[in-house]
Amino acid sequence: MDPESEGPQIIKVTPLQQMLASCSGAILTSLMVTPLDVVKIRLQAQNNPFSKGKCFVYSNGLMDHLCFCEEEGNKAWYKKPGRFQGTLDAFLKIVRNEGIKSLWSGLPPTLVMAVPATVIYFTCYDQLSALLRSKLGENESHIPIIAGIVARSMYWYNYEVLKKWFCAKSGLYEPTFMINFTSGALSGSFAAVATLPFDVVKTQKQTQLWIYENHKISIPLPMSTWTIMKNIVAKNGFAGLFTGLIPRLIKIAPACAIMISTYEFGKAFFQKQNTRRQQY
């Protein structure tokens, strides 16, 4: 068979280069999404002040952390005083009164915990995808599902399908930055909606555990996820399973878009560098 008929040779990106690309994406995502969560937590704290021992969920766009309040008074960043009328008002007042650095309060532990996990996750996905394609064929449609289950379920499947669809509609062989960005935002939104009921259950379990531990109440037998879901529907209707959907979408959609488009941009950059090295 004529080698030219097989199409252009694809220069591979090394695992180290994949790790560098995902690391830059994780750092950029954390830097851009952290202010949104800082403002959200400050707004929550002014309505329901966090007392010592109380917990709250802190998210950086990459993963969620359950944080416990240890500080008394107004020393902790999430307890600083301020009356905010809304999200924009909070942004402006925090910057004016506390300095712009306050919007990135709590960033160091975020970088320490989230970045390594994200780097491993993205690199594993790409390596698994490449391995499966070499075994099952380049056009095997189940590859994103199999690799996604091992690395992280379904988000990747939607991302790969959307990326191919946008490329086909645009008549492009390779996805552009905007295609990656849009595919990441949409697939992140789909994943956010699909997994929100389970996140609502998780939050309820964590809250109940905090109440039992801090008020010295005997812990009852643990309820199954399905039982908790039925109780939520019985009390608040089906919509109760999707509590907090809008804030979740506002945070997750841009986070996924920034992370995946930066990652793909980084890989494309390293691929061009590898191609030049081969040519010269």
C-alpha positions in Angstrom: 0.0 0.0 0.0 1.2 3.5 -0.8 2.2 5.2 2.4 0.9 8.5 1.1 -2.6 7.0 0.8 -2.7 6.5 4.6 -2.8 10.3 5.2 -0.3 12.6 6.9 1.9 11.1 9.6 0.8 12.1 13.1 3.6 13.2 15.4 2.9 12.0 18.9 3.1 14.1 22.1 5.2 12.5 24.9 3.6 11.8 28.4 5.8 14.5 29.9 4.5 17.0 27.4 0.9 15.9 28.1 1.7 16.5 31.8 3.0 20.0 31.2 0.0 20.8 29.0 -2.5 19.6 31.7 -0.5 21.3 34.5 -0.8 24.7 32.7 -4.5 24.1 32.1 -5.1 23.1 35.8 -3.2 26.2 37.1 -5.0 28.5 34.7 -8.4 27.0 35.6 -7.7 27.4 39.3 -6.6 31.0 38.8 -9.7 31.9 36.9 -12.4 30.0 38.8 -11.2 30.5 42.4 -12.5 34.1 42.6 -16.0 32.9 41.7 -16.0 30.4 44.7 -14.4 33.0 47.0 -17.2 35.4 46.3 -19.8 32.6 46.6 -18.5 31.6 50.0 -18.3 35.2 51.3 -21.9 35.7 50.2 -23.0 32.5 52.0 -21.0 33.4 55.1 -22.7 36.9 55.5 -26.1 35.3 55.4 -25.3 32.3 57.6 -22.0 33.0 59.5 -19.7 30.0 59.7 -19.1 29.0 63.4 -16.1 27.1 64.6 -16.3 23.5 63.6 -18.9 24.1 60.8 -18.0 22.9 57.3 -18.5 24.2 53.8 -17.7 23.0 50.3 -14.9 24.9 48.5 -14.5 24.3 44.8 -11.8 25.4 42.4 -13.3 24.2 39.1 -11.2 21.0 39.2 -12.5 19.3 42.4 -14.5 20.0 45.6 -12.9 20.2 49.1 -14.8 19.9 52.3 -13.4 22.6 54.6 -13.8 22.9 58.4 -13.9 26.3 60.1 -11.2 26.4 62.8 -10.6 30.2 63.2 -12.5 32.3 65.8 -13.5 35.9 65.1 -12.7 37.4 61.7 -9.2 36.1 61.1 -10.1 33.6 58.5 -10.6 34.8 54.9 -14.1 33.4 54.7 -15.1 35.3 57.9 -14.0 38.8 56.9 -16.7 41.4 57.5 -18.6 43.0 54.6 -22.1 43.6 53.5 -22.6 42.6 49.8 -25.7 43.2 47.7 -24.8 40.6 45.1 -22.0 38.9 43.1 -20.7 42.0 41.3 -21.0 44.1 44.4 -19.0 41.5 46.3 -16.3 41.5 43.7 -15.9 45.3 43.7 -16.0 45.6 47.5 -13.5 42.8 48.1 -11.1 44.3 45.7 -11.6 47.9 47.0 -11.4 47.1 50.7 -9.1 44.1 50.9 -7.1 44.1 47.8 -7.3 42.0 44.6 -5.3 39.2 46.3 -8.3 38.4 48.5 -10.1 37.0 45.4 -7.6 34.1 45.4 -7.8 33.3 49.1 -7.2 29.6 49.7 -5.5 29.1 46.4 -2.2 27.4 47.6 -4.0 24.3 49.0 -6.0 24.2 45.8 -2.9 24.1 43.7 -1.2 21.5 45.9 -4.3 19.1 45.9 -6.0 19.7 42.6 -3.2 20.2 40.1 -1.4 16.9 40.6 -4.7 15.0 40.5 -5.7 16.7 37.3 -2.3 16.2 35.7 -2.5 12.4 36.4 -6.1 12.2 35.3 -5.7 14.0 31.9 -2.4 12.2 31.1 -4.0 8.8 32.0 -7.0 9.5 29.8 -4.8 10.3 26.7 -2.5 7.4 27.3 -5.4 5.0 27.7 -7.1 6.4 24.6 -4.0 6.0 22.5 -3.5 2.4 23.7 -7.2 1.5 23.0 -7.0 3.0 19.5 -3.9 1.0 18.7 -5.7 -2.2 19.8 -9.3 -1.6 18.6 -8.9 0.8 15.7 -8.8 4.6 15.2 -12.5 4.9 14.6 -13.8 2.7 17.4 -16.6 4.8 18.9 -16.5 3.2 22.4 -12.9 4.2 23.1 -13.9 7.5 24.9 -16.4 5.6 27.1 -13.9 2.8 28.1 -11.1 5.3 28.7 -13.5 7.7 30.5 -14.8 5.0 32.8 -11.2 4.3 33.9 -10.1 7.9 34.1 -13.4 9.7 34.7 -17.0 8.7 33.4 -18.9 10.2 30.5 -17.6 13.9 30.4 -14.9 12.7 27.9 -17.4 10.8 25.8 -19.5 14.0 25.2 -16.4 16.0 24.6 -15.1 13.7 21.9 -18.5 13.4 20.2 -19.0 17.2 20.3 -15.5 17.9 19.0 -15.9 15.6 16.0 -19.4 17.1 15.3 -18.1 20.7 15.3 -15.1 19.7 13.1 -17.5 18.0 10.6 -19.8 21.0 10.5 -16.9 23.3 10.0 -15.2 21.1 7.4 -12.0 21.0 9.5 -9.6 18.0 10.0 -8.2 19.3 13.3 -10.3 21.1 16.0 -9.6 24.8 16.6 -9.2 26.5 20.0 -12.8 27.7 19.9 -14.1 24.2 19.0 -12.2 22.7 22.0 -13.4 25.5 24.2 -17.1 25.1 23.2 -17.0 21.3 23.3 -15.5 21.5 26.8 -18.1 23.9 28.0 -21.0 21.9 26.6 -19.7 18.5 27.8 -19.0 20.0 31.2 -22.6 21.3 31.4 -24.0 18.0 30.4 -21.9 16.2 33.0 -22.9 18.8 35.6 -26.6 18.3 35.0 -26.3 14.5 34.9 -24.3 14.2 38.2 -26.1 17.0 40.2 -28.6 14.7 41.9 -25.7 12.6 43.2 -23.9 15.8 44.4 -27.0 16.9 46.2 -27.1 13.5 48.0 -23.4 13.8 48.8 -23.9 17.2 50.3 -26.8 16.0 52.4 -24.7 13.1 53.7 -21.8 15.4 54.6 -24.1 17.9 56.4 -25.8 15.1 58.4 -22.4 13.7 59.4 -21.3 17.1 60.6 -24.5 17.5 62.7 -24.1 14.1 64.3 -20.4 14.5 65.1 -20.6 18.1 66.4 -23.8 17.7 68.4 -22.9 14.3 69.9 -26.0 12.7 68.4 -25.9 9.0 67.8 -25.4 8.2 64.1 -28.3 6.2 62.6 -27.9 3.4 60.2 -26.6 4.9 56.9 -29.3 5.4 54.2 -28.6 4.3 50.6 -28.2 6.9 47.8 -31.5 5.7 46.3 -33.4 6.1 49.7 -32.0 9.7 50.1 -33.1 10.5 46.6 -36.6 9.2 47.2 -36.8 11.3 50.4 -35.7 14.4 48.6 -38.3 13.9 45.8 -41.0 13.3 48.4 -40.2 16.5 50.3 -39.2 18.9 47.5 -40.4 17.3 44.3 -38.2 16.1 41.4 -36.7 19.7 41.2 -35.1 19.1 44.6 -32.6 16.7 43.0 -31.3 19.7 40.9 -31.0 22.3 43.7 -28.2 24.7 42.8 -28.1 23.9 39.1 -27.5 27.5 37.8 -24.6 28.2 40.1 -23.1 24.8 39.3 -23.3 25.5 35.6 -21.9 29.0 35.9 -18.9 27.5 37.6 -18.4 24.2 35.9 -19.0 25.2 32.3 -16.2 27.8 32.1 -13.9 25.7 34.2 -14.2 22.7 31.8 -13.8 25.0 28.8 -10.7 26.7 30.2 -9.1 23.4 31.3 -9.7 21.3 28.1 -8.9 24.1 25.6 -5.7 25.0 27.4 -4.8 21.4 27.5 -5.4 20.8 23.8 -3.6 24.1 23.0 -0.6 22.9 25.0 -0.6 19.5 23.2 -0.8 21.2 19.8 2.1 23.4 20.7 4.3 20.5 21.7 3.2 18.6 18.6 4.4 21.4 16.4 7.7 21.5 18.3 8.2 17.8 17.8 7.4 18.0 14.1 10.0 20.8 13.6 12.6 18.7 15.4 11.9 15.7 13.1 12.2 17.9 10.0 15.5 19.5 11.1 
